[in-house]
Amino acid sequence: MKFITLTKEQFGQFCDQTEGSHFTQMAVNYDVKKREGAEVHLVGVEENGEIIAACLLTAVPVIKRFKYFYTNRGPVMDYENKSLLSFFFTELKKYLKRHKALFVRVDPYVAYQKRDHDGQILERYATASVIDELESLGYEHQGYTTGMKTNYQIRWHSVLDLTDKDSKSVLKDMDSLRKRNIKKVIKNGIKVRYLTEDELPIFREFMADTSSIKEFQDRNDDFYRLRLRHFGDRALMPLAYIDFTTYIPQLEEEQAALKINLANDNTQKNEKKKADLEKQLAALEDRLKEAHDLRAEHGDTLPVAAAFYLINPYEVVYLAGGTANDFRHFAGSYAIQWQMINYALEHGINRYNFYGISGDFSPEAEDAGVIKFKKGFNADVIEYIGDFVLPVNRPVYKVYQSLKNIKG
C-alpha cells in the first residue's frame, strides 16, 4: 500500500464508485471548497495500481504557523479492512505533520447503531472496533454526543431504506397521518418543479419564514448558490405550488358531483347521509372561495413550500426545507417529500436521508416535532460513530486548548 495525493478525477471516480460515501466527499465539493477560499487536500491509498481509499480535507490557520485540518465524513474506504484503516490513519498523521497541522478532526461516515424513532436499538453494527482502532492510533474519540451543534456534523440521521421497494410499498409502510397528507397533495394536485439558481431567493424566503418560527440558524445564500453552481444535477431545489388553473376546476367538478348526490332521491330520504354530504359541500365551498381569493391575490400559481437536496449515487439527502406558515394546510412539504422519494426510487438510490436529528428522543427534545414527522415515514435512526481528534503537535495543542479555555 502507498499513501498518495490524488487528482480531483481520481478522487471523484473512487468516491462515486464506493457505496457509503457522503456528498461532502465528492469531486464537486472540492470545487466548492476552493471557491469558498479553503485550502483543500485530496489524499488516498493506492494498492496494485488501484485507489482503495480517498479523503478530502480542508485546512485553516490557527495559532502562529499551524493549521487545523478537518475531513467532513471522510475518509472513504472499507473500514472492515483493518490493515488499510491502520495504514491510512498512520500515514495521514505523517502527511499532516509535514503540512504544519496542529490537529485534525475526522468524523467518518460509519454507522454505529440503528434505532427506531423512540430511541430503541434495533441493530448494533460491528463498528465499535473502528473506534478502538482509531483510539489506539492516538485519535481521541469525542464521545457519543447528542444535540444539534452548528460547528459539528450531527451524529444522528433519519434514513428511509428504499431497498427492494416501490412507491406503493413505501406509502403502505407510512403512518396514517403521512399517508393521508400524501394522498391529499396528490388529490389536490399540488405540483412540484425544480427551481433554478436564479430562483434561489424563492427558496431562501421559505427558509427565512421557517427559521423565524423554529428558531434555528440557517446557512447563508452563498452556501446554497455555490452548491447549485458546482453540484449541477446533484443539487435539486424542489418547489411545491398550487396551480389554480387546474385546482379550481377540480374543486368545481367535486362541487357539482356533491350537488348531484344531494339531489338524489335516496339521499333526500336518508337524513344522516344528507347531513354528511351537506357538511362536505360546505367545506368544499370554503376551499373554493379560498382558492378564488388566493388566485385574485397571487395570480395563477401560489408557491407553498421549497427544499434543498444534495445527491450522490447512493443517497438522496434532504438538507433543508421551509413552508409558508399561512399555507401549511396545503401540505406542500409532503408533496416535496413524495416527489423526492420517487426520484430516489426512479434512479435506483436506496437511501433517502431525512438528515439530522438531535438523538434526544424525549418529548422535551428541541426537535421533537421533527422526529415525529420523520418517524411517520417509517424511517430508521442511524447513529454514527462520531468525531475523533488527533493532536498532531501535542505540546502546542495543549497550549492551544489552554488558550481556548481561558477565552471561553
Phi, psi and omega per residue, in radians:
M1 nan 2.567 -3.107
K2 -2.375 2.233 3.099
F3 -1.476 2.162 -3.014
I4 -2.380 2.841 2.893
T5 -1.508 2.578 -3.060
L6 -1.958 2.632 2.925
T7 -1.355 2.834 3.104
K8 -1.051 -0.650 -3.122
E9 -1.176 -0.768 3.094
Q10 -1.061 -0.803 -3.122
F11 -1.058 -0.871 -3.087
G12 -1.115 -0.743 -3.128
Q13 -1.107 -0.768 -3.126
F14 -1.125 -0.822 -3.089
C15 -1.157 -0.627 3.102
D16 -1.183 -0.416 -3.097
Q17 -1.757 0.065 -3.093
T18 -1.981 1.963 -3.116
E19 -1.115 2.460 -3.141
G20 1.662 0.037 3.096
S21 -1.341 2.738 -3.086
H22 -1.850 2.723 -3.081
F23 -1.109 -0.390 3.096
T24 -1.274 -0.327 3.094
Q25 -1.794 1.072 3.121
M26 -2.280 2.660 -3.124
A27 -1.035 -0.636 -3.136
V28 -1.140 -0.496 3.112
N29 -1.239 -0.469 3.013
Y30 -1.029 -0.801 3.130
D31 -1.103 -0.718 3.132
V32 -1.071 -0.836 -3.109
K33 -1.108 -0.665 3.096
K34 -1.112 -0.729 3.132
R35 -1.174 -0.494 3.092
E36 -1.361 -0.068 3.094
G37 1.555 0.233 -3.104
A38 -1.422 2.670 2.933
E39 -1.461 2.128 -3.009
V40 -2.108 2.388 3.105
H41 -2.153 2.375 3.032
L42 -2.042 2.044 -3.117
V43 -2.289 2.869 3.126
G44 -2.990 -2.967 3.130
V45 -2.211 2.364 3.112
E46 -2.021 2.440 3.068
E47 -2.496 2.197 -3.135
N48 0.919 0.705 3.080
G49 1.395 0.064 -3.133
E50 -2.066 2.517 3.057
I51 -1.378 2.250 3.132
I52 -2.128 -0.007 3.034
A53 -2.756 2.568 -3.133
A54 -2.598 2.632 -3.070
C55 -2.722 2.330 3.004
L56 -1.794 2.212 3.092
L57 -2.168 2.559 2.993
T58 -2.008 2.722 -3.126
A59 -2.352 2.446 3.055
V60 -2.325 2.594 3.137
P61 -1.165 2.490 2.951
V62 -2.144 -2.456 -3.039
I63 -1.103 2.394 3.091
K64 0.916 -2.105 -3.018
R65 -1.760 0.227 -3.073
F66 -1.673 2.886 -3.114
K67 -2.288 2.628 3.000
Y68 -1.788 2.160 3.123
F69 -1.826 2.573 3.132
Y70 -2.545 2.349 2.968
T71 -2.040 2.071 -3.077
N72 -1.480 1.853 3.124
R73 1.098 0.533 3.074
G74 -2.140 3.088 -0.072
P75 -1.333 2.944 3.046
V76 -1.686 2.086 -3.097
M77 -2.940 3.054 3.012
D78 -1.503 1.789 -3.079
Y79 -1.285 -0.177 3.057
E80 -1.413 -0.242 3.090
N81 -1.480 1.628 -2.996
K82 -1.150 -0.610 3.123
S83 -1.184 -0.657 3.091
L84 -1.159 -0.777 -3.125
L85 -1.032 -0.846 -3.135
S86 -1.100 -0.746 -3.116
F87 -1.134 -0.817 -3.086
F88 -1.052 -0.902 -3.029
F89 -1.265 -0.465 3.039
T90 -1.215 -0.796 -3.138
E91 -1.236 -0.534 3.109
L92 -1.074 -0.730 3.125
K93 -1.052 -0.749 3.124
K94 -1.104 -0.751 3.136
Y95 -1.072 -0.812 -3.096
L96 -1.164 -0.603 3.108
K97 -1.093 -0.687 3.109
R98 -1.162 -0.418 -3.103
H99 -1.822 0.470 2.975
K100 1.107 0.617 3.109
A101 -1.309 2.369 2.972
L102 -1.480 -0.816 3.064
F103 -2.752 2.895 3.121
V104 -2.323 2.488 3.034
R105 -2.000 2.301 3.077
V106 -2.213 2.492 3.048
D107 -2.354 1.382 -3.036
P108 -0.974 2.513 3.110
Y109 -1.438 1.140 -3.051
V110 -2.156 2.099 -3.118
A111 -1.243 2.495 3.124
Y112 -1.863 -0.834 3.133
Q113 -2.566 2.700 2.974
K114 -1.923 2.328 -3.135
R115 -2.251 2.954 2.926
D116 -1.622 3.126 -3.062
H117 -1.438 0.171 2.924
D118 -1.791 0.021 3.096
G119 1.598 -0.012 -3.122
Q120 -1.313 2.334 -3.126
I121 -1.265 2.193 3.098
L122 -1.725 -0.578 -3.088
E123 -2.749 2.408 3.026
R124 -1.854 2.241 -3.136
Y125 -1.577 2.713 -3.110
A126 -1.427 0.975 -3.085
T127 -2.050 -0.010 3.065
A128 -1.035 -0.514 3.129
S129 -1.153 -0.482 3.081
V130 -1.128 -0.741 3.097
I131 -1.066 -0.807 3.136
D132 -1.068 -0.734 -3.107
E133 -1.134 -0.801 -3.137
L134 -1.136 -0.688 3.111
E135 -1.138 -0.615 3.113
S136 -1.163 -0.392 3.126
L137 -1.622 0.102 3.084
G138 1.702 0.026 3.129
Y139 -1.483 2.074 -3.009
E140 -1.540 2.039 3.127
H141 -1.181 2.338 -3.061
Q142 -1.579 0.146 3.025
G143 1.709 2.995 -3.125
Y144 -1.629 1.361 -2.959
T145 -1.387 2.728 2.978
T146 -2.228 2.990 3.100
G147 1.779 2.982 -3.071
M148 -2.000 1.448 -3.126
K149 -1.600 2.227 -3.059
T150 -1.237 -0.378 -3.083
N151 -1.638 -0.005 3.084
Y152 -2.313 2.706 3.033
Q153 -1.192 2.417 -3.140
I154 -1.188 2.387 -3.033
R155 -1.486 -0.069 -3.062
W156 -2.234 2.280 3.065
H157 -2.167 2.643 3.017
S158 -1.830 2.015 -2.962
V159 -2.211 2.242 3.065
L160 -1.678 2.078 3.141
D161 -1.473 2.067 -3.094
L162 -1.790 0.166 -3.108
T163 -1.004 2.225 3.090
D164 1.034 0.489 3.128
K165 -2.021 2.774 2.979
D166 -2.199 3.135 -3.039
S167 -1.082 -0.605 -3.134
K168 -1.149 -0.791 -3.117
S169 -1.221 -0.599 3.098
V170 -1.118 -0.802 3.135
L171 -1.119 -0.702 -3.124
K172 -1.072 -0.585 -3.081
D173 -1.425 -0.131 -3.140
M174 -1.353 2.841 3.062
D175 -1.326 3.010 -3.000
S176 -1.106 -0.641 -3.128
L177 -1.168 -0.773 3.128
R178 -1.110 -0.772 3.103
K179 -1.020 -0.827 -3.086
R180 -1.079 -0.763 -3.106
N181 -1.228 -0.620 3.099
I182 -1.211 -0.736 3.075
K183 -1.110 -0.575 3.120
K184 -1.126 -0.809 -3.112
V185 -1.212 -0.555 3.075
I186 -1.172 -0.817 -3.128
K187 -1.112 -0.730 -3.087
N188 -1.393 -0.047 3.078
G189 1.206 0.546 3.042
I190 -1.143 2.141 -3.057
K191 -1.737 2.762 3.120
V192 -2.294 2.329 2.993
R193 -2.369 2.905 -3.127
Y194 -1.714 2.225 3.094
L195 -1.285 2.632 3.056
T196 -1.624 3.004 3.109
E197 -1.013 -0.668 3.139
D198 -1.118 -0.387 -3.112
E199 -1.682 0.205 3.127
L200 -0.904 -0.673 3.131
P201 -0.998 -0.487 3.106
I202 -1.118 -0.853 3.098
F203 -1.072 -0.772 -3.088
R204 -1.105 -0.567 3.108
E205 -1.139 -0.723 3.080
F206 -1.103 -0.711 -3.133
M207 -1.162 -0.628 3.113
A208 -1.132 -0.734 3.108
D209 -1.077 -0.781 -3.081
T210 -1.204 -0.736 -3.113
S211 -1.167 -0.543 3.122
S212 -1.251 -0.496 3.135
I213 -1.451 -0.789 -3.019
K214 -1.659 -0.059 3.066
E215 0.987 0.912 3.001
F216 -2.126 2.759 -3.083
Q217 -1.620 2.038 -3.128
D218 -1.523 2.833 3.052
R219 -1.302 2.905 -3.114
N220 -1.533 3.036 -3.092
D221 -1.014 -0.738 -3.068
D222 -1.087 -0.587 3.111
F223 -0.979 -0.885 -3.097
Y224 -1.267 -0.718 -3.087
R225 -1.084 -0.761 -3.137
L226 -1.110 -0.665 -3.134
R227 -1.278 -0.632 3.034
L228 -1.070 -0.698 -3.061
R229 -1.265 -0.708 -3.013
H230 -1.708 -0.526 -3.135
F231 -1.364 -0.303 3.124
G232 1.066 -2.272 -3.113
D233 -1.333 0.074 3.023
R234 -1.601 0.019 2.991
A235 -2.137 2.098 -3.105
L236 -2.180 2.458 -3.081
M237 -2.195 1.406 -3.093
P238 -1.280 2.460 3.089
L239 -2.081 2.215 3.028
A240 -1.657 2.335 -3.103
Y241 -2.591 2.776 3.067
I242 -1.753 2.255 3.059
D243 -1.776 1.796 -3.048
F244 -1.176 -0.364 3.128
T245 -1.190 -0.387 3.054
T246 -1.889 -0.545 -3.081
Y247 -1.190 -0.793 -3.106
I248 -1.153 -0.824 3.075
P249 -1.020 -0.600 3.115
Q250 -1.127 -0.770 3.106
L251 -1.123 -0.656 3.140
E252 -1.160 -0.633 3.070
E253 -1.123 -0.757 3.113
E254 -1.116 -0.678 3.112
Q255 -1.079 -0.802 -3.136
A256 -1.095 -0.712 -3.131
A257 -1.145 -0.689 3.111
L258 -1.149 -0.683 3.126
K259 -1.125 -0.672 3.095
I260 -1.118 -0.773 3.124
N261 -1.094 -0.674 3.133
L262 -1.158 -0.570 -3.125
A263 -1.392 -0.167 -3.125
N264 -1.117 2.400 -3.104
D265 -1.013 -0.747 -3.130
N266 -1.097 -0.635 3.120
T267 -1.177 -0.728 -3.115
Q268 -1.058 -0.513 -3.108
K269 -1.501 -0.199 -3.094
N270 -1.953 1.708 -3.033
E271 -1.055 -0.679 -3.119
K272 -1.146 -0.791 3.137
K273 -1.151 -0.694 3.136
K274 -1.091 -0.767 -3.133
A275 -1.118 -0.671 3.130
D276 -1.133 -0.769 3.136
L277 -1.172 -0.641 3.105
E278 -1.132 -0.657 3.089
K279 -1.132 -0.780 3.108
Q280 -1.077 -0.723 -3.127
L281 -1.142 -0.729 3.128
A282 -1.080 -0.752 3.133
A283 -1.140 -0.693 3.141
L284 -1.161 -0.691 3.136
E285 -1.197 -0.546 3.023
D286 -1.120 -0.755 3.119
R287 -1.133 -0.656 -3.137
L288 -1.177 -0.722 3.102
K289 -1.115 -0.762 3.109
E290 -1.023 -0.764 -3.111
A291 -1.093 -0.767 3.120
H292 -1.128 -0.725 3.136
D293 -1.120 -0.758 3.139
L294 -1.163 -0.643 3.116
R295 -1.142 -0.695 3.131
A296 -1.126 -0.581 -3.102
E297 -1.476 -0.665 -2.975
H298 -1.973 -0.151 -3.081
G299 1.640 -2.886 -3.008
D300 -1.244 -0.372 3.141
T301 -2.251 2.572 -3.140
L302 -2.327 1.896 3.054
P303 -1.168 2.389 -3.106
V304 -2.172 -0.321 3.138
A305 -2.862 2.721 3.090
A306 -2.617 2.784 -3.111
A307 -2.634 2.981 -3.120
F308 -2.328 2.218 -3.086
Y309 -2.182 2.517 2.970
L310 -2.111 2.485 -2.932
I311 -2.362 2.401 2.874
N312 -2.220 -3.109 -3.053
P313 -1.118 -0.184 -3.030
Y314 -2.080 -0.099 -2.982
E315 -2.758 2.385 2.955
V316 -1.856 2.105 -3.029
V317 -1.962 2.119 3.039
Y318 -1.457 1.697 -2.992
L319 -1.444 -0.673 -3.085
A320 -2.841 2.717 3.111
G321 -2.872 2.706 3.130
G322 -2.570 2.694 -3.120
T323 -2.275 2.483 3.054
A324 -1.202 2.124 -3.025
N325 -1.041 -0.629 -3.118
D326 -1.215 -0.291 -3.050
F327 -2.131 0.451 3.141
R328 -1.088 -0.494 -3.102
H329 -1.166 -0.240 3.061
F330 -1.427 -0.170 3.069
A331 1.007 0.741 -3.122
G332 -1.068 -0.579 3.139
S333 -1.105 -0.538 3.105
Y334 -1.230 -0.629 3.086
A335 -1.078 -0.692 3.128
I336 -1.189 -0.810 3.134
Q337 -1.034 -0.759 -3.117
W338 -1.160 -0.710 3.089
Q339 -1.022 -0.806 -3.037
M340 -1.379 -0.507 3.005
I341 -1.103 -0.738 3.105
N342 -1.207 -0.557 3.040
Y343 -1.037 -0.801 3.131
A344 -1.074 -0.788 3.141
L345 -1.065 -0.778 -3.104
E346 -1.164 -0.468 -3.116
H347 -1.756 0.163 3.080
G348 1.162 0.531 3.131
I349 -1.737 2.131 -2.960
N350 -1.577 -0.175 -3.139
R351 -2.021 2.074 3.012
Y352 -1.904 1.887 -2.957
N353 -1.763 1.910 3.048
F354 -1.244 -0.166 3.032
Y355 1.319 -2.592 -2.768
G356 -1.226 2.476 2.904
I357 -2.323 2.923 -2.991
S358 -1.339 -0.477 -3.005
G359 1.519 0.033 3.036
D360 -1.754 2.004 -3.033
F361 -1.795 0.252 3.116
S362 -1.391 2.763 3.110
P363 -1.069 -0.357 -3.105
E364 -1.596 0.052 -3.098
A365 -1.011 2.568 -3.126
E366 -1.073 -0.439 -3.129
D367 -2.084 0.584 -3.093
A368 -0.992 -0.717 3.133
G369 -1.159 -0.680 3.114
V370 -1.140 -0.744 3.127
I371 -1.070 -0.754 3.121
K372 -1.091 -0.721 3.122
F373 -1.054 -0.848 -3.084
K374 -1.241 -0.609 3.082
K375 -1.016 -0.662 -3.079
G376 -1.095 -0.350 3.118
F377 -1.503 0.039 -3.113
N378 1.232 0.560 3.085
A379 -1.402 2.838 3.025
D380 -1.827 2.770 3.008
V381 -1.702 2.156 3.069
I382 -1.861 2.089 3.115
E383 -1.753 2.191 -3.074
Y384 -1.643 2.875 -3.015
I385 -1.213 -0.367 3.038
G386 1.770 -2.975 -3.040
D387 -1.605 2.654 3.047
F388 -2.335 2.473 3.096
V389 -2.109 2.263 3.052
L390 -1.975 1.974 2.996
P391 -1.266 1.936 -3.116
V392 -1.352 -0.733 3.032
N393 -1.986 1.597 -2.960
R394 -1.094 -0.788 -3.138
P395 -1.027 -0.792 -3.132
V396 -1.236 -0.578 3.124
Y397 -1.094 -0.659 3.098
K398 -1.102 -0.719 3.086
V399 -1.102 -0.774 3.122
Y400 -1.020 -0.787 3.128
Q401 -1.119 -0.679 3.118
S402 -1.106 -0.750 3.115
L403 -1.105 -0.692 3.114
K404 -1.097 -0.744 -3.125
N405 -1.131 -0.643 3.120
I406 -1.155 -0.778 3.141
K407 -1.166 -0.625 -3.130
G408 -1.169 nan nan
